[in-house]
Amino acid sequence: MYIKMYHLRPYHKLQARRLGVVIRPATKHPYKIDVLSKEGEYITSIGDRRYKDFIIYAEEDGFEVAERRQALYRKRHKADSQVEGSRGFYASRILW
């Protein structure tokens, strides 16, 4: 079965660089991105290809819609995005 790879945008790469990690399109379905340490060790996979993230909303629906969706995402995932090194931590900082 062919699985379409997620297209990493410069925004995602910049956010990953700020966190000190490396990212690549995910090899596990249904994730978007694999997060790796600078040494190349796997940390986690983030995002679900079935759902939009900040950049996809901005590209398809406009920046205003993306900002609204970002606020809702951050409110909904506030607890899990605070745990450093967790899947939610990386998703909220790289995808949103």
PDB file of N, CA, C and O in Angstrom:
ATOM      1  N   MET A   1       0.838  -1.179   0.000  1.00  0.00           N
ATOM      2  CA  MET A   1       0.000   0.000   0.000  1.00  0.00           C
ATOM      3  C   MET A   1       0.886   1.247   0.000  1.00  0.00           C
ATOM      4  O   MET A   1       1.847   1.331   0.765  1.00  0.00           O
ATOM      5  N   TYR A   2       0.563   2.202  -0.850  1.00  0.00           N
ATOM      6  CA  TYR A   2       1.314   3.445  -0.938  1.00  0.00           C
ATOM      7  C   TYR A   2       0.764   4.456   0.055  1.00  0.00           C
ATOM      8  O   TYR A   2      -0.446   4.678   0.112  1.00  0.00           O
ATOM      9  N   ILE A   3       1.641   5.068   0.834  1.00  0.00           N
ATOM     10  CA  ILE A   3       1.252   6.103   1.784  1.00  0.00           C
ATOM     11  C   ILE A   3       1.912   7.396   1.373  1.00  0.00           C
ATOM     12  O   ILE A   3       3.138   7.477   1.303  1.00  0.00           O
ATOM     13  N   LYS A   4       1.111   8.407   1.099  1.00  0.00           N
ATOM     14  CA  LYS A   4       1.632   9.700   0.686  1.00  0.00           C
ATOM     15  C   LYS A   4       2.385  10.355   1.842  1.00  0.00           C
ATOM     16  O   LYS A   4       1.862  10.462   2.951  1.00  0.00           O
ATOM     17  N   MET A   5       3.611  10.791   1.574  1.00  0.00           N
ATOM     18  CA  MET A   5       4.417  11.457   2.581  1.00  0.00           C
ATOM     19  C   MET A   5       3.930  12.885   2.791  1.00  0.00           C
ATOM     20  O   MET A   5       3.472  13.539   1.854  1.00  0.00           O
ATOM     21  N   TYR A   6       4.029  13.352   3.999  1.00  0.00           N
ATOM     22  CA  TYR A   6       3.668  14.725   4.334  1.00  0.00           C
ATOM     23  C   TYR A   6       4.777  15.655   3.853  1.00  0.00           C
ATOM     24  O   TYR A   6       5.960  15.353   4.009  1.00  0.00           O
ATOM     25  N   HIS A   7       4.397  16.770   3.276  1.00  0.00           N
ATOM     26  CA  HIS A   7       5.358  17.740   2.767  1.00  0.00           C
ATOM     27  C   HIS A   7       5.770  18.697   3.891  1.00  0.00           C
ATOM     28  O   HIS A   7       4.947  19.473   4.378  1.00  0.00           O
ATOM     29  N   LEU A   8       7.039  18.644   4.302  1.00  0.00           N
ATOM     30  CA  LEU A   8       7.541  19.535   5.339  1.00  0.00           C
ATOM     31  C   LEU A   8       7.719  20.932   4.766  1.00  0.00           C
ATOM     32  O   LEU A   8       8.311  21.097   3.699  1.00  0.00           O
ATOM     33  N   ARG A   9       7.215  21.930   5.464  1.00  0.00           N
ATOM     34  CA  ARG A   9       7.358  23.317   5.046  1.00  0.00           C
ATOM     35  C   ARG A   9       8.540  23.954   5.778  1.00  0.00           C
ATOM     36  O   ARG A   9       8.970  23.445   6.812  1.00  0.00           O
ATOM     37  N   PRO A  10       9.064  25.053   5.256  1.00  0.00           N
ATOM     38  CA  PRO A  10      10.161  25.759   5.950  1.00  0.00           C
ATOM     39  C   PRO A  10       9.789  26.134   7.394  1.00  0.00           C
ATOM     40  O   PRO A  10      10.644  26.117   8.279  1.00  0.00           O
ATOM     41  N   TYR A  11       8.514  26.472   7.627  1.00  0.00           N
ATOM     42  CA  TYR A  11       8.054  26.799   8.978  1.00  0.00           C
ATOM     43  C   TYR A  11       8.318  25.643   9.940  1.00  0.00           C
ATOM     44  O   TYR A  11       8.807  25.859  11.049  1.00  0.00           O
ATOM     45  N   HIS A  12       7.998  24.418   9.523  1.00  0.00           N
ATOM     46  CA  HIS A  12       8.208  23.244  10.376  1.00  0.00           C
ATOM     47  C   HIS A  12       9.687  23.057  10.684  1.00  0.00           C
ATOM     48  O   HIS A  12      10.063  22.778  11.823  1.00  0.00           O
ATOM     49  N   LYS A  13      10.520  23.212   9.666  1.00  0.00           N
ATOM     50  CA  LYS A  13      11.970  23.035   9.848  1.00  0.00           C
ATOM     51  C   LYS A  13      12.546  24.085  10.784  1.00  0.00           C
ATOM     52  O   LYS A  13      13.414  23.781  11.602  1.00  0.00           O
ATOM     53  N   LEU A  14      12.065  25.323  10.669  1.00  0.00           N
ATOM     54  CA  LEU A  14      12.510  26.400  11.549  1.00  0.00           C
ATOM     55  C   LEU A  14      12.123  26.108  12.995  1.00  0.00           C
ATOM     56  O   LEU A  14      12.942  26.256  13.901  1.00  0.00           O
ATOM     57  N   GLN A  15      10.890  25.699  13.208  1.00  0.00           N
ATOM     58  CA  GLN A  15      10.428  25.391  14.558  1.00  0.00           C
ATOM     59  C   GLN A  15      11.235  24.237  15.167  1.00  0.00           C
ATOM     60  O   GLN A  15      11.589  24.278  16.345  1.00  0.00           O
ATOM     61  N   ALA A  16      11.519  23.217  14.366  1.00  0.00           N
ATOM     62  CA  ALA A  16      12.311  22.077  14.850  1.00  0.00           C
ATOM     63  C   ALA A  16      13.721  22.529  15.222  1.00  0.00           C
ATOM     64  O   ALA A  16      14.259  22.127  16.254  1.00  0.00           O
ATOM     65  N   ARG A  17      14.307  23.360  14.379  1.00  0.00           N
ATOM     66  CA  ARG A  17      15.660  23.864  14.647  1.00  0.00           C
ATOM     67  C   ARG A  17      15.685  24.623  15.969  1.00  0.00           C
ATOM     68  O   ARG A  17      16.630  24.484  16.746  1.00  0.00           O
ATOM     69  N   ARG A  18      14.655  25.424  16.229  1.00  0.00           N
ATOM     70  CA  ARG A  18      14.568  26.177  17.487  1.00  0.00           C
ATOM     71  C   ARG A  18      14.495  25.257  18.699  1.00  0.00           C
ATOM     72  O   ARG A  18      14.968  25.605  19.781  1.00  0.00           O
ATOM     73  N   LEU A  19      13.905  24.087  18.515  1.00  0.00           N
ATOM     74  CA  LEU A  19      13.789  23.115  19.613  1.00  0.00           C
ATOM     75  C   LEU A  19      15.009  22.213  19.726  1.00  0.00           C
ATOM     76  O   LEU A  19      15.127  21.450  20.685  1.00  0.00           O
ATOM     77  N   GLY A  20      15.915  22.290  18.758  1.00  0.00           N
ATOM     78  CA  GLY A  20      17.118  21.458  18.796  1.00  0.00           C
ATOM     79  C   GLY A  20      16.887  20.031  18.355  1.00  0.00           C
ATOM     80  O   GLY A  20      17.588  19.118  18.792  1.00  0.00           O
ATOM     81  N   VAL A  21      15.893  19.831  17.477  1.00  0.00           N
ATOM     82  CA  VAL A  21      15.610  18.496  16.957  1.00  0.00           C
ATOM     83  C   VAL A  21      15.627  18.523  15.437  1.00  0.00           C
ATOM     84  O   VAL A  21      15.665  19.587  14.819  1.00  0.00           O
ATOM     85  N   VAL A  22      15.598  17.339  14.850  1.00  0.00           N
ATOM     86  CA  VAL A  22      15.563  17.173  13.402  1.00  0.00           C
ATOM     87  C   VAL A  22      14.226  16.519  13.064  1.00  0.00           C
ATOM     88  O   VAL A  22      13.735  15.679  13.818  1.00  0.00           O
ATOM     89  N   ILE A  23      13.642  16.899  11.941  1.00  0.00           N
ATOM     90  CA  ILE A  23      12.374  16.286  11.542  1.00  0.00           C
ATOM     91  C   ILE A  23      12.481  15.710  10.138  1.00  0.00           C
ATOM     92  O   ILE A  23      13.310  16.129   9.330  1.00  0.00           O
ATOM     93  N   ARG A  24      11.625  14.745   9.876  1.00  0.00           N
ATOM     94  CA  ARG A  24      11.514  14.143   8.536  1.00  0.00           C
ATOM     95  C   ARG A  24      10.070  13.675   8.370  1.00  0.00           C
ATOM     96  O   ARG A  24       9.358  13.506   9.360  1.00  0.00           O
ATOM     97  N   PRO A  25       9.630  13.463   7.121  1.00  0.00           N
ATOM     98  CA  PRO A  25       8.282  12.909   6.935  1.00  0.00           C
ATOM     99  C   PRO A  25       8.177  11.565   7.668  1.00  0.00           C
ATOM    100  O   PRO A  25       9.107  10.759   7.644  1.00  0.00           O
ATOM    101  N   ALA A  26       7.061  11.346   8.300  1.00  0.00           N
ATOM    102  CA  ALA A  26       6.875  10.137   9.115  1.00  0.00           C
ATOM    103  C   ALA A  26       6.868   8.876   8.267  1.00  0.00           C
ATOM    104  O   ALA A  26       6.380   8.862   7.138  1.00  0.00           O
ATOM    105  N   THR A  27       7.416   7.832   8.838  1.00  0.00           N
ATOM    106  CA  THR A  27       7.417   6.526   8.183  1.00  0.00           C
ATOM    107  C   THR A  27       6.269   5.657   8.695  1.00  0.00           C
ATOM    108  O   THR A  27       5.957   4.624   8.101  1.00  0.00           O
ATOM    109  N   LYS A  28       5.636   6.076   9.802  1.00  0.00           N
ATOM    110  CA  LYS A  28       4.519   5.327  10.382  1.00  0.00           C
ATOM    111  C   LYS A  28       3.211   5.996  10.003  1.00  0.00           C
ATOM    112  O   LYS A  28       3.086   7.218  10.080  1.00  0.00           O
ATOM    113  N   HIS A  29       2.239   5.195   9.596  1.00  0.00           N
ATOM    114  CA  HIS A  29       0.910   5.709   9.294  1.00  0.00           C
ATOM    115  C   HIS A  29       0.149   5.853  10.595  1.00  0.00           C
ATOM    116  O   HIS A  29       0.273   4.954  11.426  1.00  0.00           O
ATOM    117  N   PRO A  30      -0.611   6.873  10.850  1.00  0.00           N
ATOM    118  CA  PRO A  30      -1.036   7.987  10.006  1.00  0.00           C
ATOM    119  C   PRO A  30      -0.299   9.286  10.307  1.00  0.00           C
ATOM    120  O   PRO A  30      -0.816  10.365  10.017  1.00  0.00           O
ATOM    121  N   TYR A  31       0.894   9.205  10.880  1.00  0.00           N
ATOM    122  CA  TYR A  31       1.584  10.411  11.325  1.00  0.00           C
ATOM    123  C   TYR A  31       2.154  11.246  10.181  1.00  0.00           C
ATOM    124  O   TYR A  31       2.386  10.750   9.079  1.00  0.00           O
ATOM    125  N   LYS A  32       2.375  12.548  10.478  1.00  0.00           N
ATOM    126  CA  LYS A  32       2.929  13.480   9.503  1.00  0.00           C
ATOM    127  C   LYS A  32       4.446  13.560   9.589  1.00  0.00           C
ATOM    128  O   LYS A  32       5.140  13.527   8.573  1.00  0.00           O
ATOM    129  N   ILE A  33       4.955  13.666  10.814  1.00  0.00           N
ATOM    130  CA  ILE A  33       6.363  13.993  11.023  1.00  0.00           C
ATOM    131  C   ILE A  33       6.980  13.083  12.079  1.00  0.00           C
ATOM    132  O   ILE A  33       6.368  12.803  13.110  1.00  0.00           O
ATOM    133  N   ASP A  34       8.205  12.625  11.807  1.00  0.00           N
ATOM    134  CA  ASP A  34       9.023  11.951  12.818  1.00  0.00           C
ATOM    135  C   ASP A  34       9.960  12.988  13.410  1.00  0.00           C
ATOM    136  O   ASP A  34      10.560  13.778  12.681  1.00  0.00           O
ATOM    137  N   VAL A  35      10.084  12.987  14.724  1.00  0.00           N
ATOM    138  CA  VAL A  35      10.982  13.896  15.425  1.00  0.00           C
ATOM    139  C   VAL A  35      12.183  13.084  15.890  1.00  0.00           C
ATOM    140  O   VAL A  35      12.032  12.040  16.526  1.00  0.00           O
ATOM    141  N   LEU A  36      13.381  13.575  15.566  1.00  0.00           N
ATOM    142  CA  LEU A  36      14.624  12.892  15.906  1.00  0.00           C
ATOM    143  C   LEU A  36      15.543  13.825  16.681  1.00  0.00           C
ATOM    144  O   LEU A  36      15.460  15.046  16.551  1.00  0.00           O
ATOM    145  N   SER A  37      16.418  13.238  17.485  1.00  0.00           N
ATOM    146  CA  SER A  37      17.440  14.044  18.144  1.00  0.00           C
ATOM    147  C   SER A  37      18.458  14.476  17.090  1.00  0.00           C
ATOM    148  O   SER A  37      18.453  13.964  15.971  1.00  0.00           O
ATOM    149  N   LYS A  38      19.315  15.401  17.442  1.00  0.00           N
ATOM    150  CA  LYS A  38      20.356  15.847  16.500  1.00  0.00           C
ATOM    151  C   LYS A  38      21.270  14.691  16.089  1.00  0.00           C
ATOM    152  O   LYS A  38      21.878  14.727  15.020  1.00  0.00           O
ATOM    153  N   GLU A  39      21.364  13.672  16.936  1.00  0.00           N
ATOM    154  CA  GLU A  39      22.189  12.498  16.639  1.00  0.00           C
ATOM    155  C   GLU A  39      21.451  11.499  15.751  1.00  0.00           C
ATOM    156  O   GLU A  39      22.025  10.488  15.347  1.00  0.00           O
ATOM    157  N   GLY A  40      20.192  11.774  15.449  1.00  0.00           N
ATOM    158  CA  GLY A  40      19.411  10.899  14.581  1.00  0.00           C
ATOM    159  C   GLY A  40      18.600   9.841  15.302  1.00  0.00           C
ATOM    160  O   GLY A  40      18.030   8.958  14.661  1.00  0.00           O
ATOM    161  N   GLU A  41      18.537   9.913  16.634  1.00  0.00           N
ATOM    162  CA  GLU A  41      17.762   8.939  17.396  1.00  0.00           C
ATOM    163  C   GLU A  41      16.284   9.335  17.386  1.00  0.00           C
ATOM    164  O   GLU A  41      15.945  10.496  17.619  1.00  0.00           O
ATOM    165  N   TYR A  42      15.414   8.369  17.117  1.00  0.00           N
ATOM    166  CA  TYR A  42      13.975   8.593  17.069  1.00  0.00           C
ATOM    167  C   TYR A  42      13.454   9.021  18.432  1.00  0.00           C
ATOM    168  O   TYR A  42      13.771   8.402  19.448  1.00  0.00           O
ATOM    169  N   ILE A  43      12.647  10.091  18.452  1.00  0.00           N
ATOM    170  CA  ILE A  43      12.016  10.558  19.686  1.00  0.00           C
ATOM    171  C   ILE A  43      10.531  10.204  19.665  1.00  0.00           C
ATOM    172  O   ILE A  43      10.047   9.506  20.555  1.00  0.00           O
ATOM    173  N   THR A  44       9.807  10.682  18.654  1.00  0.00           N
ATOM    174  CA  THR A  44       8.373  10.414  18.550  1.00  0.00           C
ATOM    175  C   THR A  44       7.875  10.771  17.162  1.00  0.00           C
ATOM    176  O   THR A  44       8.611  11.341  16.356  1.00  0.00           O
ATOM    177  N   SER A  45       6.637  10.439  16.888  1.00  0.00           N
ATOM    178  CA  SER A  45       5.963  10.852  15.650  1.00  0.00           C
ATOM    179  C   SER A  45       4.822  11.768  16.045  1.00  0.00           C
ATOM    180  O   SER A  45       4.168  11.548  17.064  1.00  0.00           O
ATOM    181  N   ILE A  46       4.576  12.808  15.233  1.00  0.00           N
ATOM    182  CA  ILE A  46       3.549  13.783  15.576  1.00  0.00           C
ATOM    183  C   ILE A  46       2.632  14.061  14.387  1.00  0.00           C
ATOM    184  O   ILE A  46       2.986  13.813  13.234  1.00  0.00           O
ATOM    185  N   GLY A  47       1.456  14.577  14.698  1.00  0.00           N
ATOM    186  CA  GLY A  47       0.496  14.979  13.675  1.00  0.00           C
ATOM    187  C   GLY A  47      -0.193  13.790  13.030  1.00  0.00           C
ATOM    188  O   GLY A  47       0.360  12.693  12.946  1.00  0.00           O
ATOM    189  N   ASP A  48      -1.382  14.028  12.588  1.00  0.00           N
ATOM    190  CA  ASP A  48      -2.173  13.011  11.905  1.00  0.00           C
ATOM    191  C   ASP A  48      -2.461  13.534  10.509  1.00  0.00           C
ATOM    192  O   ASP A  48      -3.004  14.628  10.354  1.00  0.00           O
ATOM    193  N   ARG A  49      -2.103  12.765   9.494  1.00  0.00           N
ATOM    194  CA  ARG A  49      -2.272  13.215   8.105  1.00  0.00           C
ATOM    195  C   ARG A  49      -3.720  13.518   7.747  1.00  0.00           C
ATOM    196  O   ARG A  49      -3.982  14.247   6.791  1.00  0.00           O
ATOM    197  N   ARG A  50      -4.651  12.972   8.497  1.00  0.00           N
ATOM    198  CA  ARG A  50      -6.065  13.199   8.199  1.00  0.00           C
ATOM    199  C   ARG A  50      -6.544  14.576   8.621  1.00  0.00           C
ATOM    200  O   ARG A  50      -7.636  14.995   8.237  1.00  0.00           O
ATOM    201  N   TYR A  51      -5.737  15.295   9.414  1.00  0.00           N
ATOM    202  CA  TYR A  51      -6.155  16.594   9.938  1.00  0.00           C
ATOM    203  C   TYR A  51      -5.195  17.691   9.503  1.00  0.00           C
ATOM    204  O   TYR A  51      -4.011  17.449   9.267  1.00  0.00           O
ATOM    205  N   LYS A  52      -5.730  18.898   9.404  1.00  0.00           N
ATOM    206  CA  LYS A  52      -4.915  20.054   9.030  1.00  0.00           C
ATOM    207  C   LYS A  52      -4.112  20.536  10.231  1.00  0.00           C
ATOM    208  O   LYS A  52      -4.458  20.251  11.378  1.00  0.00           O
ATOM    209  N   ASP A  53      -3.030  21.276   9.955  1.00  0.00           N
ATOM    210  CA  ASP A  53      -2.281  21.954  10.994  1.00  0.00           C
ATOM    211  C   ASP A  53      -2.232  23.439  10.636  1.00  0.00           C
ATOM    212  O   ASP A  53      -2.863  23.858   9.666  1.00  0.00           O
ATOM    213  N   PHE A  54      -1.500  24.231  11.397  1.00  0.00           N
ATOM    214  CA  PHE A  54      -1.490  25.681  11.221  1.00  0.00           C
ATOM    215  C   PHE A  54      -1.151  26.099   9.791  1.00  0.00           C
ATOM    216  O   PHE A  54      -1.852  26.922   9.203  1.00  0.00           O
ATOM    217  N   ILE A  55      -0.092  25.543   9.238  1.00  0.00           N
ATOM    218  CA  ILE A  55       0.349  25.938   7.902  1.00  0.00           C
ATOM    219  C   ILE A  55      -0.668  25.531   6.836  1.00  0.00           C
ATOM    220  O   ILE A  55      -0.918  26.293   5.903  1.00  0.00           O
ATOM    221  N   ILE A  56      -1.245  24.364   6.961  1.00  0.00           N
ATOM    222  CA  ILE A  56      -2.236  23.934   5.977  1.00  0.00           C
ATOM    223  C   ILE A  56      -3.467  24.837   6.047  1.00  0.00           C
ATOM    224  O   ILE A  56      -4.013  25.222   5.013  1.00  0.00           O
ATOM    225  N   TYR A  57      -3.905  25.177   7.266  1.00  0.00           N
ATOM    226  CA  TYR A  57      -5.022  26.121   7.386  1.00  0.00           C
ATOM    227  C   TYR A  57      -4.666  27.457   6.745  1.00  0.00           C
ATOM    228  O   TYR A  57      -5.475  28.033   6.017  1.00  0.00           O
ATOM    229  N   ALA A  58      -3.464  27.952   7.010  1.00  0.00           N
ATOM    230  CA  ALA A  58      -3.050  29.244   6.458  1.00  0.00           C
ATOM    231  C   ALA A  58      -3.018  29.207   4.928  1.00  0.00           C
ATOM    232  O   ALA A  58      -3.459  30.154   4.277  1.00  0.00           O
ATOM    233  N   GLU A  59      -2.506  28.133   4.360  1.00  0.00           N
ATOM    234  CA  GLU A  59      -2.410  28.009   2.906  1.00  0.00           C
ATOM    235  C   GLU A  59      -3.782  27.862   2.251  1.00  0.00           C
ATOM    236  O   GLU A  59      -4.038  28.454   1.203  1.00  0.00           O
ATOM    237  N   GLU A  60      -4.655  27.082   2.861  1.00  0.00           N
ATOM    238  CA  GLU A  60      -5.939  26.765   2.231  1.00  0.00           C
ATOM    239  C   GLU A  60      -7.081  27.714   2.613  1.00  0.00           C
ATOM    240  O   GLU A  60      -7.944  28.015   1.788  1.00  0.00           O
ATOM    241  N   ASP A  61      -7.081  28.176   3.851  1.00  0.00           N
ATOM    242  CA  ASP A  61      -8.226  28.944   4.354  1.00  0.00           C
ATOM    243  C   ASP A  61      -7.876  30.365   4.775  1.00  0.00           C
ATOM    244  O   ASP A  61      -8.765  31.145   5.118  1.00  0.00           O
ATOM    245  N   GLY A  62      -6.611  30.703   4.754  1.00  0.00           N
ATOM    246  CA  GLY A  62      -6.200  32.045   5.147  1.00  0.00           C
ATOM    247  C   GLY A  62      -5.632  32.097   6.555  1.00  0.00           C
ATOM    248  O   GLY A  62      -5.910  31.239   7.394  1.00  0.00           O
ATOM    249  N   PHE A  63      -4.829  33.126   6.791  1.00  0.00           N
ATOM    250  CA  PHE A  63      -4.124  33.272   8.061  1.00  0.00           C
ATOM    251  C   PHE A  63      -5.075  33.498   9.233  1.00  0.00           C
ATOM    252  O   PHE A  63      -4.828  32.999  10.331  1.00  0.00           O
ATOM    253  N   GLU A  64      -6.149  34.238   9.017  1.00  0.00           N
ATOM    254  CA  GLU A  64      -7.102  34.515  10.099  1.00  0.00           C
ATOM    255  C   GLU A  64      -7.750  33.225  10.604  1.00  0.00           C
ATOM    256  O   GLU A  64      -7.884  33.023  11.811  1.00  0.00           O
ATOM    257  N   VAL A  65      -8.142  32.372   9.695  1.00  0.00           N
ATOM    258  CA  VAL A  65      -8.721  31.075  10.070  1.00  0.00           C
ATOM    259  C   VAL A  65      -7.672  30.234  10.794  1.00  0.00           C
ATOM    260  O   VAL A  65      -7.970  29.590  11.800  1.00  0.00           O
ATOM    261  N   ALA A  66      -6.447  30.243  10.279  1.00  0.00           N
ATOM    262  CA  ALA A  66      -5.363  29.464  10.898  1.00  0.00           C
ATOM    263  C   ALA A  66      -5.118  29.913  12.331  1.00  0.00           C
ATOM    264  O   ALA A  66      -4.915  29.077  13.212  1.00  0.00           O
ATOM    265  N   GLU A  67      -5.134  31.210  12.578  1.00  0.00           N
ATOM    266  CA  GLU A  67      -4.930  31.712  13.938  1.00  0.00           C
ATOM    267  C   GLU A  67      -6.063  31.286  14.873  1.00  0.00           C
ATOM    268  O   GLU A  67      -5.818  30.947  16.031  1.00  0.00           O
ATOM    269  N   ARG A  68      -7.294  31.302  14.378  1.00  0.00           N
ATOM    270  CA  ARG A  68      -8.427  30.840  15.190  1.00  0.00           C
ATOM    271  C   ARG A  68      -8.285  29.364  15.521  1.00  0.00           C
ATOM    272  O   ARG A  68      -8.492  28.956  16.664  1.00  0.00           O
ATOM    273  N   ARG A  69      -7.933  28.567  14.526  1.00  0.00           N
ATOM    274  CA  ARG A  69      -7.760  27.119  14.735  1.00  0.00           C
ATOM    275  C   ARG A  69      -6.592  26.854  15.685  1.00  0.00           C
ATOM    276  O   ARG A  69      -6.646  25.933  16.500  1.00  0.00           O
ATOM    277  N   GLN A  70      -5.539  27.663  15.574  1.00  0.00           N
ATOM    278  CA  GLN A  70      -4.383  27.523  16.464  1.00  0.00           C
ATOM    279  C   GLN A  70      -4.800  27.770  17.923  1.00  0.00           C
ATOM    280  O   GLN A  70      -4.418  27.019  18.820  1.00  0.00           O
ATOM    281  N   ALA A  71      -5.576  28.816  18.143  1.00  0.00           N
ATOM    282  CA  ALA A  71      -6.039  29.121  19.505  1.00  0.00           C
ATOM    283  C   ALA A  71      -6.881  27.976  20.064  1.00  0.00           C
ATOM    284  O   ALA A  71      -6.732  27.601  21.227  1.00  0.00           O
ATOM    285  N   LEU A  72      -7.761  27.425  19.237  1.00  0.00           N
ATOM    286  CA  LEU A  72      -8.589  26.299  19.681  1.00  0.00           C
ATOM    287  C   LEU A  72      -7.742  25.066  19.973  1.00  0.00           C
ATOM    288  O   LEU A  72      -7.980  24.370  20.960  1.00  0.00           O
ATOM    289  N   TYR A  73      -6.754  24.790  19.121  1.00  0.00           N
ATOM    290  CA  TYR A  73      -5.865  23.648  19.331  1.00  0.00           C
ATOM    291  C   TYR A  73      -5.116  23.799  20.652  1.00  0.00           C
ATOM    292  O   TYR A  73      -5.065  22.872  21.460  1.00  0.00           O
ATOM    293  N   ARG A  74      -4.544  24.970  20.856  1.00  0.00           N
ATOM    294  CA  ARG A  74      -3.752  25.193  22.076  1.00  0.00           C
ATOM    295  C   ARG A  74      -4.611  25.102  23.334  1.00  0.00           C
ATOM    296  O   ARG A  74      -4.151  24.614  24.367  1.00  0.00           O
ATOM    297  N   LYS A  75      -5.839  25.563  23.253  1.00  0.00           N
ATOM    298  CA  LYS A  75      -6.748  25.458  24.397  1.00  0.00           C
ATOM    299  C   LYS A  75      -7.087  23.994  24.674  1.00  0.00           C
ATOM    300  O   LYS A  75      -7.084  23.556  25.824  1.00  0.00           O
ATOM    301  N   ARG A  76      -7.375  23.249  23.621  1.00  0.00           N
ATOM    302  CA  ARG A  76      -7.768  21.843  23.733  1.00  0.00           C
ATOM    303  C   ARG A  76      -6.616  20.958  24.224  1.00  0.00           C
ATOM    304  O   ARG A  76      -6.845  19.971  24.923  1.00  0.00           O
ATOM    305  N   HIS A  77      -5.383  21.311  23.859  1.00  0.00           N
ATOM    306  CA  HIS A  77      -4.223  20.466  24.183  1.00  0.00           C
ATOM    307  C   HIS A  77      -3.274  21.104  25.188  1.00  0.00           C
ATOM    308  O   HIS A  77      -2.089  20.772  25.223  1.00  0.00           O
ATOM    309  N   LYS A  78      -3.785  22.008  25.996  1.00  0.00           N
ATOM    310  CA  LYS A  78      -2.931  22.753  26.919  1.00  0.00           C
ATOM    311  C   LYS A  78      -2.134  21.838  27.853  1.00  0.00           C
ATOM    312  O   LYS A  78      -0.934  22.044  28.038  1.00  0.00           O
ATOM    313  N   ALA A  79      -2.771  20.854  28.430  1.00  0.00           N
ATOM    314  CA  ALA A  79      -2.102  19.990  29.411  1.00  0.00           C
ATOM    315  C   ALA A  79      -0.982  19.162  28.790  1.00  0.00           C
ATOM    316  O   ALA A  79       0.128  19.131  29.320  1.00  0.00           O
ATOM    317  N   ASP A  80      -1.262  18.485  27.666  1.00  0.00           N
ATOM    318  CA  ASP A  80      -0.232  17.608  27.096  1.00  0.00           C
ATOM    319  C   ASP A  80       0.870  18.377  26.379  1.00  0.00           C
ATOM    320  O   ASP A  80       1.942  17.820  26.143  1.00  0.00           O
ATOM    321  N   SER A  81       0.643  19.624  26.032  1.00  0.00           N
ATOM    322  CA  SER A  81       1.697  20.389  25.354  1.00  0.00           C
ATOM    323  C   SER A  81       2.715  20.964  26.335  1.00  0.00           C
ATOM    324  O   SER A  81       3.746  21.491  25.918  1.00  0.00           O
ATOM    325  N   GLN A  82       2.435  20.867  27.636  1.00  0.00           N
ATOM    326  CA  GLN A  82       3.339  21.389  28.657  1.00  0.00           C
ATOM    327  C   GLN A  82       4.393  20.373  29.099  1.00  0.00           C
ATOM    328  O   GLN A  82       5.361  20.743  29.763  1.00  0.00           O
ATOM    329  N   VAL A  83       4.219  19.114  28.743  1.00  0.00           N
ATOM    330  CA  VAL A  83       5.143  18.059  29.168  1.00  0.00           C
ATOM    331  C   VAL A  83       6.301  17.992  28.174  1.00  0.00           C
ATOM    332  O   VAL A  83       6.162  17.443  27.081  1.00  0.00           O
ATOM    333  N   GLU A  84       7.437  18.553  28.562  1.00  0.00           N
ATOM    334  CA  GLU A  84       8.578  18.637  27.651  1.00  0.00           C
ATOM    335  C   GLU A  84       9.023  17.262  27.168  1.00  0.00           C
ATOM    336  O   GLU A  84       9.187  16.330  27.956  1.00  0.00           O
ATOM    337  N   GLY A  85       9.216  17.159  25.858  1.00  0.00           N
ATOM    338  CA  GLY A  85       9.652  15.907  25.252  1.00  0.00           C
ATOM    339  C   GLY A  85       8.516  14.982  24.844  1.00  0.00           C
ATOM    340  O   GLY A  85       8.751  13.941  24.231  1.00  0.00           O
ATOM    341  N   SER A  86       7.277  15.358  25.184  1.00  0.00           N
ATOM    342  CA  SER A  86       6.142  14.497  24.842  1.00  0.00           C
ATOM    343  C   SER A  86       5.698  14.749  23.407  1.00  0.00           C
ATOM    344  O   SER A  86       6.114  15.723  22.779  1.00  0.00           O
ATOM    345  N   ARG A  87       4.861  13.875  22.903  1.00  0.00           N
ATOM    346  CA  ARG A  87       4.293  14.023  21.563  1.00  0.00           C
ATOM    347  C   ARG A  87       3.538  15.346  21.447  1.00  0.00           C
ATOM    348  O   ARG A  87       3.671  16.055  20.450  1.00  0.00           O
ATOM    349  N   GLY A  88       2.749  15.674  22.466  1.00  0.00           N
ATOM    350  CA  GLY A  88       1.995  16.926  22.471  1.00  0.00           C
ATOM    351  C   GLY A  88       2.889  18.153  22.488  1.00  0.00           C
ATOM    352  O   GLY A  88       2.579  19.163  21.856  1.00  0.00           O
ATOM    353  N   PHE A  89       3.992  18.065  23.207  1.00  0.00           N
ATOM    354  CA  PHE A  89       4.962  19.169  23.275  1.00  0.00           C
ATOM    355  C   PHE A  89       5.493  19.494  21.883  1.00  0.00           C
ATOM    356  O   PHE A  89       5.487  20.651  21.461  1.00  0.00           O
ATOM    357  N   TYR A  90       5.952  18.464  21.176  1.00  0.00           N
ATOM    358  CA  TYR A  90       6.510  18.690  19.842  1.00  0.00           C
ATOM    359  C   TYR A  90       5.431  19.078  18.831  1.00  0.00           C
ATOM    360  O   TYR A  90       5.669  19.929  17.974  1.00  0.00           O
ATOM    361  N   ALA A  91       4.267  18.476  18.918  1.00  0.00           N
ATOM    362  CA  ALA A  91       3.193  18.812  17.980  1.00  0.00           C
ATOM    363  C   ALA A  91       2.774  20.271  18.127  1.00  0.00           C
ATOM    364  O   ALA A  91       2.585  20.971  17.132  1.00  0.00           O
ATOM    365  N   SER A  92       2.630  20.725  19.362  1.00  0.00           N
ATOM    366  CA  SER A  92       2.185  22.105  19.565  1.00  0.00           C
ATOM    367  C   SER A  92       3.225  23.123  19.127  1.00  0.00           C
ATOM    368  O   SER A  92       2.872  24.241  18.751  1.00  0.00           O
ATOM    369  N   ARG A  93       4.488  22.761  19.167  1.00  0.00           N
ATOM    370  CA  ARG A  93       5.535  23.716  18.806  1.00  0.00           C
ATOM    371  C   ARG A  93       5.981  23.621  17.349  1.00  0.00           C
ATOM    372  O   ARG A  93       6.460  24.607  16.790  1.00  0.00           O
ATOM    373  N   ILE A  94       5.834  22.465  16.734  1.00  0.00           N
ATOM    374  CA  ILE A  94       6.261  22.312  15.344  1.00  0.00           C
ATOM    375  C   ILE A  94       5.086  22.498  14.389  1.00  0.00           C
ATOM    376  O   ILE A  94       5.225  23.174  13.369  1.00  0.00           O
ATOM    377  N   LEU A  95       3.947  21.918  14.700  1.00  0.00           N
ATOM    378  CA  LEU A  95       2.800  21.990  13.799  1.00  0.00           C
ATOM    379  C   LEU A  95       1.897  23.191  14.045  1.00  0.00           C
ATOM    380  O   LEU A  95       1.180  23.624  13.143  1.00  0.00           O
ATOM    381  N   TRP A  96       1.924  23.730  15.258  1.00  0.00           N
ATOM    382  CA  TRP A  96       1.009  24.816  15.605  1.00  0.00           C
ATOM    383  C   TRP A  96       1.759  26.022  16.068  1.00  0.00           C
ATOM    384  O   TRP A  96       1.149  27.038  16.403  1.00  0.00           O
TER     385      TRP A  96
END
